[in-house]
Amino acid sequence: MSDKVHQDRGAAKAKSPALAFRGVGFAYPGGGHRLEGIDLEVPRGSKLALLGPNGSGKTTLLRLAGGELRADCGVVEVCGLDPSVADRRLLARSVAVVGPQSMIGFSYSVEEVVLMGRAPHVEGFRLESQADLDAAAKAIAAMDVAYLSERDFDTLSSGEKQRVAVARALAQEPELILLDEPAAFLDIKHQTELYDLLSQLNREQGLTVVSVLHDLNLASLYFERVAMLKDGRVFAQGEPGAVISYANIREVFDTDVYVDLNTVTGKLNVLPLPRAATR
């Protein structure tokens, strides 16, 4: 294949979105959670938060993007690939996935678990190269888990496991990272450190970040775009200031909140209101 063809394909890939759903529909066997008419595009080098109540389809979208599920209709495109049929090693060189709670099932040290993130880059049966070791060490340092390196992964707390799982994903050196409530088990310090780091990688290295979030305040603080789902459809998408409104939250979450502007950050703050306060 000529150099020009390679260059043309590379240019086309660079122009394509990091993640796109076009007319996507999906239903689990037996009538589980359903997605209908999903149209959503995430440009390369951007950050998108997926919001919505339990059962609205957020995690299913990530599972479709990661190739774990296959859409019933429509098109899912991830870094120029169809994730449902793409070679798994090739897909993993571009996309990293972090679930809400990682399980290993075998006795591995934290360092070994993070090195697993380099598997897509290791050909055949060769050992990890110095570049692989360096990438893992960098990810371990970034997630502040170096002091856990020799610990057995299964002995860690839920929050520590989650930080190691993110480190493993970062060791992949992906173009796109998909996260499902990655801060769910983290204390407030490590929540802000995680999203500070993801924002830095986005800004400095062009990492595309797509994260499921229940915390509307973190979504407003760290993401330039959000998509709010309701009953398997995209209810609203755009800038946080336009989407995270009292009216939208009342309609989608069926609850009352107080929404105001934080004078320190300039971002929205959302506070839940007890029913007694709204009577």
Backbone as CSV, one residue per row, in Angstrom:
resi,resn,N_x,N_y,N_z,CA_x,CA_y,CA_z,C_x,C_y,C_z
1,MET,0.847,-1.193,0.000,0.000,0.000,0.000,0.887,1.249,0.000
2,SER,0.541,2.239,-0.812,1.385,3.410,-0.960,1.333,4.292,0.279
3,ASP,2.391,5.142,0.417,2.431,6.074,1.544,1.257,7.041,1.485
4,LYS,0.863,7.416,0.240,-0.238,8.376,0.088,-1.552,7.779,0.612
5,VAL,-1.790,6.505,0.337,-3.003,5.858,0.830,-3.005,5.832,2.351
6,HIS,-1.832,5.490,2.945,-1.713,5.501,4.409,-2.006,6.892,4.965
7,GLN,-1.449,7.920,4.311,-1.641,9.290,4.763,-3.102,9.701,4.649
8,ASP,-3.753,9.313,3.527,-5.155,9.663,3.326,-6.036,9.001,4.382
9,ARG,-5.721,7.732,4.688,-6.504,7.028,5.706,-6.276,7.655,7.080
10,GLY,-5.026,8.030,7.360,-4.717,8.665,8.633,-5.426,9.994,8.781
11,ALA,-5.474,10.758,7.684,-6.152,12.055,7.714,-7.650,11.879,7.923
12,ALA,-8.234,10.865,7.260,-9.664,10.604,7.416,-9.989,10.204,8.846
13,LYS,-9.117,9.372,9.437,-9.328,8.955,10.817,-9.246,10.144,11.759
14,ALA,-8.288,11.038,11.518,-8.112,12.203,12.383,-9.336,13.104,12.357
15,LYS,-10.039,13.160,11.204,-11.211,14.006,11.073,-12.462,13.352,11.642
16,SER,-12.461,12.034,11.739,-13.631,11.331,12.252,-13.742,11.546,13.757
17,PRO,-14.965,11.465,14.303,-15.120,11.652,15.745,-14.486,10.511,16.520
18,ALA,-14.163,10.775,17.771,-13.649,9.706,18.622,-14.738,8.678,18.892
19,LEU,-15.976,9.150,18.991,-17.095,8.265,19.287,-18.351,8.840,18.644
20,ALA,-19.114,7.973,17.985,-20.356,8.423,17.356,-21.420,7.333,17.440
21,PHE,-22.614,7.745,17.778,-23.809,6.895,17.720,-24.745,7.536,16.706
22,ARG,-25.162,6.767,15.723,-26.046,7.298,14.683,-27.273,6.395,14.555
23,GLY,-28.399,6.893,15.055,-29.638,6.135,14.984,-29.581,4.811,15.711
24,VAL,-28.891,4.763,16.840,-28.640,3.496,17.526,-29.827,3.079,18.383
25,GLY,-30.175,1.808,18.243,-31.194,1.197,19.081,-30.674,-0.097,19.670
26,PHE,-31.115,-0.404,20.866,-30.668,-1.637,21.511,-31.659,-2.023,22.599
27,ALA,-31.901,-3.334,22.721,-32.728,-3.844,23.814,-32.137,-5.147,24.308
28,TYR,-32.094,-5.323,25.617,-31.622,-6.581,26.190,-32.688,-7.661,26.000
29,PRO,-32.282,-8.916,25.866,-33.258,-10.003,25.790,-34.163,-10.007,27.023
30,GLY,-35.431,-10.253,26.800,-36.358,-10.292,27.923,-36.912,-8.939,28.311
31,GLY,-36.620,-7.907,27.482,-37.214,-6.600,27.729,-36.493,-5.752,28.739
32,GLY,-35.167,-5.868,28.803,-34.392,-5.040,29.714,-34.280,-3.610,29.213
33,HIS,-33.349,-2.861,29.772,-33.153,-1.457,29.403,-33.048,-1.306,27.891
34,ARG,-33.654,-0.273,27.362,-33.769,-0.103,25.921,-33.229,1.264,25.499
35,LEU,-32.514,1.287,24.383,-32.069,2.539,23.771,-32.801,2.719,22.446
36,GLU,-33.207,3.945,22.168,-33.918,4.215,20.926,-33.428,5.520,20.311
37,GLY,-33.094,5.460,19.018,-32.775,6.668,18.258,-31.645,7.495,18.835
38,ILE,-30.590,6.854,19.305,-29.477,7.597,19.909,-28.604,8.217,18.825
39,ASP,-28.541,9.527,18.822,-27.643,10.277,17.942,-26.742,11.129,18.837
40,LEU,-25.464,10.791,18.833,-24.530,11.456,19.735,-23.139,11.386,19.126
41,GLU,-22.436,12.495,19.126,-21.093,12.525,18.542,-20.130,13.200,19.509
42,VAL,-18.964,12.573,19.677,-17.934,13.094,20.576,-16.687,13.389,19.751
43,PRO,-16.382,14.650,19.491,-15.190,14.981,18.704,-13.911,14.548,19.413
44,ARG,-12.885,14.271,18.644,-11.590,13.913,19.226,-11.070,15.065,20.083
45,GLY,-10.513,14.702,21.218,-9.938,15.712,22.099,-10.952,16.471,22.921
46,SER,-12.175,15.942,23.033,-13.198,16.616,23.830,-13.548,15.787,25.060
47,LYS,-14.427,16.330,25.903,-14.873,15.635,27.111,-16.400,15.675,27.158
48,LEU,-17.001,14.518,27.368,-18.459,14.423,27.444,-18.860,13.652,28.690
49,ALA,-19.811,14.206,29.450,-20.385,13.515,30.603,-21.759,12.985,30.228
50,LEU,-22.024,11.716,30.564,-23.331,11.107,30.351,-24.091,11.129,31.669
51,LEU,-25.247,11.790,31.670,-26.039,11.969,32.870,-27.402,11.305,32.702
52,GLY,-28.043,11.019,33.824,-29.383,10.453,33.763,-29.637,9.552,34.944
53,PRO,-30.904,9.263,35.218,-31.248,8.411,36.349,-30.868,6.959,36.108
54,ASN,-30.939,6.151,37.142,-30.684,4.726,37.004,-31.612,4.127,35.949
55,GLY,-31.036,3.290,35.083,-31.848,2.635,34.063,-32.116,3.452,32.823
56,SER,-31.484,4.634,32.704,-31.739,5.480,31.534,-30.932,5.076,30.314
57,GLY,-29.905,4.212,30.491,-29.150,3.727,29.340,-27.709,4.166,29.272
58,LYS,-27.200,4.824,30.296,-25.844,5.369,30.260,-24.795,4.266,30.141
59,THR,-24.868,3.287,31.024,-23.889,2.193,31.007,-24.018,1.368,29.736
60,THR,-25.230,1.181,29.246,-25.425,0.443,28.000,-24.721,1.142,26.846
61,LEU,-24.775,2.464,26.811,-24.051,3.209,25.776,-22.560,2.913,25.839
62,LEU,-21.987,2.915,27.046,-20.558,2.619,27.178,-20.255,1.191,26.744
63,ARG,-21.129,0.256,27.064,-20.908,-1.140,26.683,-20.971,-1.314,25.169
64,LEU,-21.816,-0.558,24.510,-21.856,-0.561,23.048,-20.575,0.029,22.475
65,ALA,-20.108,1.126,23.079,-18.884,1.778,22.602,-17.664,0.897,22.809
66,GLY,-17.657,0.125,23.896,-16.525,-0.748,24.182,-16.571,-2.069,23.441
67,GLY,-17.645,-2.310,22.678,-17.738,-3.549,21.908,-18.264,-4.729,22.694
68,GLU,-18.680,-4.499,23.934,-19.214,-5.584,24.751,-20.600,-5.999,24.269
69,LEU,-21.342,-5.019,23.718,-22.665,-5.262,23.161,-22.688,-4.814,21.704
70,ARG,-23.642,-5.327,20.956,-23.803,-4.953,19.546,-25.175,-4.331,19.352
71,ALA,-25.224,-3.176,18.709,-26.483,-2.462,18.509,-27.446,-3.276,17.648
72,ASP,-28.738,-3.168,17.954,-29.760,-3.813,17.138,-29.953,-3.075,15.816
73,CYS,-29.736,-1.777,15.840,-29.841,-0.975,14.618,-28.977,0.267,14.772
74,GLY,-28.687,0.910,13.653,-27.857,2.099,13.674,-26.371,1.774,13.625
75,VAL,-25.561,2.798,13.788,-24.109,2.678,13.653,-23.422,3.190,14.908
76,VAL,-22.476,2.405,15.392,-21.588,2.832,16.478,-20.182,2.873,15.910
77,GLU,-19.512,4.001,16.062,-18.152,4.150,15.545,-17.243,4.655,16.661
78,VAL,-16.125,3.969,16.853,-15.172,4.329,17.903,-13.779,4.432,17.283
79,CYS,-13.228,5.642,17.250,-11.898,5.865,16.681,-11.785,5.248,15.292
80,GLY,-12.829,5.400,14.491,-12.831,4.883,13.130,-13.136,3.407,13.007
81,LEU,-13.484,2.738,14.107,-13.729,1.298,14.105,-15.165,0.986,14.521
82,ASP,-15.670,-0.149,14.047,-16.921,-0.700,14.556,-16.549,-1.585,15.738
83,PRO,-16.831,-1.167,16.969,-16.327,-1.903,18.140,-16.889,-3.313,18.277
84,SER,-18.017,-3.591,17.655,-18.625,-4.908,17.810,-17.926,-5.979,16.979
85,VAL,-17.176,-5.560,15.947,-16.500,-6.542,15.079,-15.002,-6.306,14.969
86,ALA,-14.514,-5.206,15.512,-13.091,-4.876,15.386,-12.226,-5.871,16.140
87,ASP,-11.000,-6.086,15.670,-10.030,-6.896,16.381,-9.848,-6.313,17.783
88,ARG,-9.943,-7.154,18.813,-9.932,-6.665,20.193,-8.622,-5.974,20.549
89,ARG,-7.512,-6.521,20.053,-6.217,-5.896,20.351,-6.124,-4.518,19.699
90,LEU,-6.582,-4.428,18.451,-6.554,-3.156,17.745,-7.448,-2.137,18.441
91,LEU,-8.637,-2.565,18.849,-9.555,-1.659,19.539,-8.951,-1.180,20.853
92,ALA,-8.299,-2.095,21.583,-7.731,-1.752,22.897,-6.537,-0.817,22.799
93,ARG,-5.938,-0.697,21.621,-4.860,0.277,21.454,-5.401,1.700,21.370
94,SER,-6.695,1.823,21.076,-7.309,3.137,20.936,-8.242,3.487,22.076
95,VAL,-8.863,2.457,22.684,-9.928,2.697,23.655,-9.640,1.959,24.958
96,ALA,-9.758,2.659,26.075,-9.647,2.046,27.407,-10.977,2.207,28.124
97,VAL,-11.344,1.194,28.903,-12.629,1.195,29.597,-12.398,0.989,31.095
98,VAL,-13.049,1.803,31.895,-12.998,1.667,33.351,-14.420,1.519,33.853
99,GLY,-14.741,0.357,34.437,-16.075,0.114,34.959,-16.245,0.677,36.354
100,PRO,-17.445,0.513,36.920,-17.712,1.058,38.260,-16.953,0.346,39.366
101,GLN,-16.609,-0.928,39.166,-15.809,-1.655,40.146,-15.100,-2.794,39.436
102,SER,-13.779,-2.773,39.449,-13.006,-3.772,38.729,-12.778,-5.011,39.583
103,MET,-12.866,-6.166,38.945,-12.590,-7.444,39.595,-11.490,-8.147,38.804
104,ILE,-10.549,-8.753,39.497,-9.457,-9.465,38.845,-9.656,-10.979,38.953
105,GLY,-9.945,-11.463,40.159,-10.228,-12.883,40.335,-9.007,-13.754,40.562
106,PHE,-7.820,-13.216,40.391,-6.583,-13.945,40.649,-5.687,-13.065,41.511
107,SER,-4.668,-13.677,42.090,-3.773,-12.944,42.981,-2.691,-12.239,42.166
108,TYR,-2.880,-10.955,41.926,-1.902,-10.140,41.211,-1.562,-8.917,42.048
109,SER,-0.342,-8.475,41.945,0.043,-7.233,42.613,-0.504,-6.050,41.828
110,VAL,-0.545,-4.912,42.476,-1.006,-3.689,41.821,-0.155,-3.390,40.583
111,GLU,1.158,-3.540,40.704,2.044,-3.281,39.566,1.713,-4.206,38.397
112,GLU,1.440,-5.468,38.684,1.090,-6.416,37.629,-0.238,-6.057,36.972
113,VAL,-1.196,-5.606,37.788,-2.501,-5.229,37.248,-2.363,-4.041,36.297
114,VAL,-1.592,-3.041,36.692,-1.406,-1.875,35.827,-0.678,-2.271,34.545
115,LEU,0.287,-3.169,34.653,1.002,-3.638,33.458,0.080,-4.366,32.481
116,MET,-1.025,-4.903,32.980,-1.992,-5.542,32.090,-2.511,-4.552,31.040
117,GLY,-2.480,-3.280,31.378,-2.901,-2.267,30.426,-2.025,-2.191,29.193
118,ARG,-0.825,-2.764,29.280,0.094,-2.729,28.136,-0.105,-3.928,27.198
119,ALA,-0.998,-4.854,27.565,-1.200,-6.069,26.778,-1.476,-5.802,25.297
120,PRO,-2.278,-4.790,24.933,-2.537,-4.556,23.507,-1.290,-4.164,22.721
121,HIS,-0.259,-3.702,23.431,0.955,-3.233,22.758,2.069,-4.287,22.743
122,VAL,1.838,-5.409,23.428,2.859,-6.460,23.520,2.550,-7.537,22.490
123,GLU,3.429,-7.718,21.529,3.217,-8.679,20.455,3.635,-10.086,20.886
124,GLY,2.783,-11.063,20.532,3.133,-12.458,20.765,3.384,-12.755,22.231
125,PHE,4.468,-13.477,22.494,4.774,-13.904,23.857,5.968,-13.161,24.439
126,ARG,6.338,-12.048,23.830,7.501,-11.337,24.347,7.158,-10.660,25.665
127,LEU,8.208,-10.388,26.445,8.037,-9.697,27.717,7.826,-8.204,27.473
128,GLU,7.346,-7.534,28.485,7.156,-6.095,28.369,8.492,-5.396,28.124
129,SER,8.468,-4.399,27.273,9.669,-3.624,26.978,9.851,-2.553,28.055
130,GLN,10.961,-1.857,27.972,11.196,-0.758,28.911,10.141,0.327,28.721
131,ALA,9.709,0.520,27.473,8.657,1.508,27.209,7.356,1.117,27.908
132,ASP,7.055,-0.188,27.926,5.860,-0.660,28.615,5.978,-0.419,30.120
133,LEU,7.139,-0.745,30.683,7.368,-0.540,32.115,7.283,0.933,32.476
134,ASP,7.823,1.790,31.600,7.786,3.230,31.848,6.350,3.754,31.807
135,ALA,5.559,3.262,30.849,4.167,3.703,30.733,3.374,3.301,31.975
136,ALA,3.611,2.086,32.470,2.923,1.629,33.674,3.343,2.451,34.890
137,ALA,4.644,2.718,35.018,5.148,3.501,36.143,4.573,4.918,36.122
138,LYS,4.449,5.481,34.943,3.889,6.833,34.801,2.431,6.854,35.234
139,ALA,1.683,5.822,34.845,0.273,5.745,35.216,0.107,5.531,36.716
140,ILE,0.970,4.704,37.293,0.941,4.456,38.742,1.201,5.748,39.507
141,ALA,2.175,6.512,39.053,2.491,7.780,39.714,1.337,8.776,39.556
142,ALA,0.757,8.817,38.364,-0.318,9.774,38.097,-1.522,9.531,38.994
143,MET,-1.808,8.252,39.297,-2.955,7.925,40.134,-2.588,7.789,41.609
144,ASP,-1.355,8.121,41.975,-0.915,8.132,43.371,-1.116,6.772,44.041
145,VAL,-0.699,5.702,43.335,-0.824,4.356,43.912,0.529,3.645,43.989
146,ALA,1.620,4.400,43.893,2.949,3.782,43.943,3.170,3.048,45.261
147,TYR,2.623,3.575,46.351,2.813,2.940,47.660,2.074,1.603,47.762
148,LEU,1.211,1.328,46.772,0.461,0.073,46.763,1.042,-0.952,45.795
149,SER,2.121,-0.617,45.124,2.624,-1.420,44.005,2.780,-2.897,44.308
150,GLU,3.250,-3.226,45.509,3.507,-4.628,45.850,2.311,-5.310,46.518
151,ARG,1.260,-4.552,46.783,0.083,-5.117,47.441,-0.705,-6.005,46.497
152,ASP,-1.347,-7.021,47.039,-2.259,-7.863,46.272,-3.509,-7.031,45.962
153,PHE,-3.888,-6.992,44.689,-5.012,-6.157,44.271,-6.274,-6.460,45.067
154,ASP,-6.531,-7.735,45.334,-7.773,-8.131,46.007,-7.826,-7.704,47.468
155,THR,-6.720,-7.248,48.038,-6.714,-6.799,49.432,-6.998,-5.303,49.557
156,LEU,-7.144,-4.617,48.432,-7.318,-3.167,48.458,-8.760,-2.790,48.792
157,SER,-8.926,-1.564,49.243,-10.266,-1.033,49.454,-10.905,-0.749,48.092
158,SER,-12.211,-0.501,48.077,-12.906,-0.220,46.817,-12.326,1.003,46.126
159,GLY,-12.027,2.048,46.913,-11.463,3.255,46.322,-10.078,3.035,45.749
160,GLU,-9.251,2.268,46.460,-7.901,1.967,45.970,-7.978,1.140,44.692
161,LYS,-8.871,0.152,44.656,-9.040,-0.660,43.448,-9.429,0.210,42.258
162,GLN,-10.301,1.179,42.514,-10.752,2.023,41.408,-9.613,2.878,40.873
163,ARG,-8.771,3.381,41.741,-7.626,4.180,41.281,-6.648,3.321,40.489
164,VAL,-6.459,2.070,40.910,-5.584,1.155,40.170,-6.193,0.841,38.800
165,ALA,-7.520,0.678,38.754,-8.186,0.403,37.481,-8.000,1.555,36.501
166,VAL,-8.069,2.782,36.997,-7.836,3.937,36.125,-6.383,3.965,35.671
167,ALA,-5.460,3.633,36.584,-4.038,3.581,36.215,-3.810,2.556,35.112
168,ARG,-4.448,1.406,35.217,-4.316,0.381,34.173,-4.810,0.919,32.832
169,ALA,-5.942,1.632,32.843,-6.475,2.208,31.610,-5.532,3.251,31.024
170,LEU,-4.948,4.083,31.886,-4.024,5.107,31.400,-2.749,4.482,30.836
171,ALA,-2.345,3.330,31.399,-1.154,2.639,30.886,-1.351,2.167,29.451
172,GLN,-2.583,1.990,29.024,-2.858,1.622,27.632,-2.471,2.739,26.677
173,GLU,-2.383,3.962,27.184,-2.133,5.149,26.362,-3.165,5.246,25.238
174,PRO,-4.457,5.262,25.622,-5.519,5.257,24.622,-5.772,6.633,24.022
175,GLU,-6.505,6.650,22.925,-7.007,7.903,22.359,-8.289,8.323,23.073
176,LEU,-9.061,7.335,23.501,-10.369,7.552,24.110,-10.460,6.717,25.378
177,ILE,-10.942,7.325,26.456,-11.169,6.575,27.688,-12.642,6.670,28.043
178,LEU,-13.249,5.511,28.315,-14.657,5.407,28.687,-14.720,5.034,30.160
179,LEU,-15.399,5.838,30.951,-15.434,5.618,32.396,-16.870,5.553,32.889
180,ASP,-17.169,4.550,33.698,-18.503,4.389,34.268,-18.427,4.650,35.764
181,GLU,-18.854,5.841,36.151,-18.820,6.258,37.556,-17.463,5.970,38.206
182,PRO,-16.365,6.476,37.632,-15.042,6.140,38.159,-14.761,6.698,39.543
183,ALA,-15.509,7.717,39.946,-15.259,8.329,41.253,-16.218,7.837,42.326
184,ALA,-17.004,6.795,42.015,-18.050,6.347,42.936,-17.506,5.920,44.296
185,PHE,-16.308,5.323,44.307,-15.745,4.810,45.563,-14.620,5.702,46.092
186,LEU,-14.436,6.860,45.494,-13.317,7.715,45.869,-13.742,8.796,46.859
187,ASP,-12.827,9.134,47.758,-13.095,10.254,48.647,-12.983,11.551,47.846
188,ILE,-13.376,12.649,48.462,-13.468,13.912,47.732,-12.106,14.363,47.184
189,LYS,-11.026,14.086,47.922,-9.677,14.444,47.460,-9.346,13.702,46.168
190,HIS,-9.584,12.387,46.152,-9.218,11.603,44.980,-10.209,11.792,43.829
191,GLN,-11.426,12.212,44.134,-12.354,12.566,43.060,-11.809,13.748,42.259
192,THR,-11.429,14.801,42.978,-10.928,15.984,42.278,-9.591,15.699,41.603
193,GLU,-8.736,14.899,42.240,-7.453,14.560,41.617,-7.663,13.769,40.329
194,LEU,-8.638,12.841,40.341,-8.913,12.052,39.140,-9.354,12.939,37.992
195,TYR,-10.321,13.791,38.231,-10.831,14.619,37.135,-9.871,15.753,36.769
196,ASP,-9.077,16.200,37.728,-7.998,17.134,37.378,-7.019,16.472,36.404
197,LEU,-6.662,15.211,36.694,-5.721,14.479,35.849,-6.311,14.239,34.461
198,LEU,-7.562,13.782,34.403,-8.192,13.536,33.101,-8.271,14.831,32.292
199,SER,-8.557,15.935,32.955,-8.614,17.227,32.265,-7.239,17.635,31.753
200,GLN,-6.206,17.358,32.546,-4.838,17.666,32.119,-4.442,16.826,30.903
201,LEU,-4.756,15.522,30.934,-4.433,14.649,29.800,-5.224,15.058,28.561
202,ASN,-6.445,15.487,28.767,-7.255,15.980,27.662,-6.638,17.228,27.047
203,ARG,-6.194,18.129,27.903,-5.650,19.412,27.459,-4.276,19.260,26.822
204,GLU,-3.424,18.443,27.422,-2.030,18.359,26.978,-1.780,17.267,25.945
205,GLN,-2.553,16.173,25.993,-2.303,15.046,25.094,-3.476,14.751,24.157
206,GLY,-4.558,15.505,24.295,-5.696,15.300,23.413,-6.524,14.074,23.738
207,LEU,-6.405,13.526,24.958,-7.190,12.364,25.355,-8.676,12.720,25.345
208,THR,-9.472,11.923,24.645,-10.920,12.109,24.641,-11.500,11.371,25.845
209,VAL,-12.353,12.046,26.597,-12.889,11.498,27.841,-14.411,11.443,27.764
210,VAL,-14.968,10.251,27.977,-16.424,10.080,28.073,-16.695,9.377,29.391
211,SER,-17.485,10.022,30.249,-17.689,9.482,31.590,-19.166,9.507,31.976
212,VAL,-19.634,8.392,32.498,-20.941,8.343,33.147,-20.791,8.950,34.533
213,LEU,-21.707,9.844,34.882,-21.636,10.516,36.182,-23.024,10.622,36.794
214,HIS,-23.112,10.434,38.093,-24.325,10.772,38.825,-24.172,12.120,39.519
215,ASP,-22.931,12.547,39.719,-22.665,13.812,40.391,-22.750,14.948,39.370
216,LEU,-23.844,15.681,39.394,-24.053,16.761,38.432,-23.065,17.897,38.632
217,ASN,-22.579,18.059,39.869,-21.612,19.118,40.140,-20.262,18.826,39.477
218,LEU,-19.807,17.572,39.539,-18.571,17.211,38.861,-18.721,17.351,37.354
219,ALA,-19.877,16.997,36.835,-20.123,17.131,35.396,-20.031,18.592,34.974
220,SER,-20.642,19.460,35.749,-20.613,20.891,35.426,-19.215,21.471,35.558
221,LEU,-18.469,20.989,36.561,-17.149,21.555,36.849,-16.098,21.145,35.825
222,TYR,-16.165,19.887,35.342,-15.054,19.355,34.549,-15.358,19.096,33.067
223,PHE,-16.607,19.166,32.649,-16.934,18.783,31.276,-17.517,19.950,30.495
224,GLU,-17.042,20.090,29.240,-17.566,21.171,28.416,-18.869,20.797,27.727
225,ARG,-19.154,19.486,27.644,-20.420,19.024,27.065,-20.994,17.914,27.929
226,VAL,-22.317,17.897,28.014,-23.005,16.830,28.733,-24.173,16.350,27.883
227,ALA,-24.539,15.081,28.072,-25.732,14.527,27.440,-26.578,13.912,28.535
228,MET,-27.822,14.318,28.621,-28.736,13.836,29.654,-29.711,12.840,29.031
229,LEU,-29.733,11.632,29.580,-30.580,10.574,29.049,-31.818,10.367,29.916
230,LYS,-32.903,9.981,29.237,-34.134,9.629,29.930,-34.814,8.517,29.152
231,ASP,-35.095,7.406,29.808,-35.825,6.297,29.196,-35.213,5.854,27.866
232,GLY,-33.860,5.767,27.834,-33.185,5.246,26.661,-33.056,6.201,25.497
233,ARG,-33.344,7.460,25.713,-33.207,8.474,24.670,-32.369,9.643,25.183
234,VAL,-31.771,10.395,24.265,-31.056,11.609,24.656,-32.083,12.711,24.849
235,PHE,-32.280,13.109,26.088,-33.266,14.135,26.414,-32.740,15.521,26.051
236,ALA,-31.451,15.757,26.350,-30.829,17.056,26.056,-29.323,16.865,25.996
237,GLN,-28.665,17.667,25.178,-27.210,17.646,25.121,-26.708,19.035,24.780
238,GLY,-25.499,19.343,25.257,-24.914,20.649,25.007,-24.022,21.067,26.154
239,GLU,-23.821,22.366,26.316,-23.012,22.864,27.409,-23.736,22.653,28.741
240,PRO,-22.965,22.403,29.817,-23.610,22.159,31.113,-24.598,23.251,31.526
241,GLY,-24.243,24.503,31.249,-25.116,25.602,31.649,-26.480,25.562,30.993
242,ALA,-26.551,24.944,29.810,-27.821,24.855,29.101,-28.599,23.591,29.454
243,VAL,-27.896,22.530,29.808,-28.542,21.233,30.025,-28.880,20.994,31.498
244,ILE,-27.961,21.368,32.386,-28.168,21.113,33.819,-28.992,22.261,34.410
245,SER,-30.256,22.250,34.085,-31.166,23.291,34.555,-32.204,22.684,35.503
246,TYR,-32.848,23.540,36.270,-33.878,23.048,37.183,-34.963,22.306,36.411
247,ALA,-35.423,22.882,35.298,-36.519,22.274,34.539,-36.127,20.897,34.013
248,ASN,-34.911,20.774,33.465,-34.472,19.488,32.922,-34.309,18.439,34.025
249,ILE,-33.718,18.844,35.131,-33.512,17.904,36.235,-34.859,17.460,36.800
250,ARG,-35.783,18.393,36.924,-37.121,18.046,37.433,-37.802,17.052,36.503
251,GLU,-37.660,17.252,35.202,-38.305,16.379,34.228,-37.640,15.009,34.151
252,VAL,-36.335,14.977,34.154,-35.595,13.726,33.942,-35.473,12.909,35.227
253,PHE,-35.172,13.563,36.346,-34.930,12.845,37.598,-36.150,12.805,38.519
254,ASP,-37.181,13.569,38.173,-38.412,13.603,38.958,-38.122,13.963,40.415
255,THR,-37.328,15.006,40.587,-37.013,15.471,41.938,-36.732,16.966,41.901
256,ASP,-36.853,17.590,43.050,-36.591,19.027,43.137,-35.162,19.279,43.592
257,VAL,-34.553,20.288,43.000,-33.181,20.665,43.327,-33.067,22.178,43.370
258,TYR,-31.978,22.617,43.940,-31.626,24.035,43.915,-30.418,24.183,43.004
259,VAL,-30.526,25.001,41.976,-29.443,25.203,41.014,-28.992,26.659,41.096
260,ASP,-27.683,26.849,41.279,-27.150,28.199,41.390,-25.750,28.223,40.796
261,LEU,-25.221,29.408,40.609,-23.875,29.578,40.059,-22.872,29.702,41.203
262,ASN,-21.815,28.895,41.128,-20.751,28.984,42.121,-19.888,30.195,41.803
263,THR,-19.792,31.125,42.729,-19.060,32.372,42.468,-17.551,32.157,42.416
264,VAL,-17.051,31.036,42.932,-15.622,30.744,42.893,-15.228,30.136,41.556
265,THR,-15.996,29.127,41.108,-15.646,28.410,39.868,-16.335,28.972,38.634
266,GLY,-17.430,29.679,38.841,-18.215,30.140,37.701,-19.052,29.035,37.080
267,LYS,-19.114,27.875,37.740,-19.872,26.723,37.242,-21.130,26.523,38.081
268,LEU,-22.044,25.722,37.539,-23.288,25.452,38.243,-23.060,24.548,39.449
269,ASN,-23.833,24.789,40.490,-23.910,23.896,41.637,-25.352,23.415,41.761
270,VAL,-25.494,22.112,42.001,-26.821,21.521,42.141,-26.931,20.902,43.528
271,LEU,-27.961,21.294,44.278,-28.187,20.756,45.611,-29.550,20.081,45.660
272,PRO,-29.620,18.864,46.194,-30.924,18.216,46.331,-31.736,18.905,47.412
273,LEU,-33.039,18.895,47.244,-33.933,19.502,48.234,-34.810,18.418,48.839
274,PRO,-34.897,18.375,50.158,-35.826,17.418,50.788,-37.259,17.806,50.450
275,ARG,-38.141,16.837,50.460,-39.532,17.116,50.098,-40.155,18.149,51.010
276,ALA,-39.724,18.155,52.250,-40.301,19.125,53.190,-40.018,20.551,52.767
277,ALA,-38.903,20.771,52.078,-38.522,22.129,51.677,-39.336,22.640,50.508
278,THR,-40.002,21.735,49.793,-40.735,22.141,48.586,-42.239,22.137,48.791
279,ARG,-42.687,21.845,50.001,-44.131,21.840,50.270,-44.647,23.241,50.549
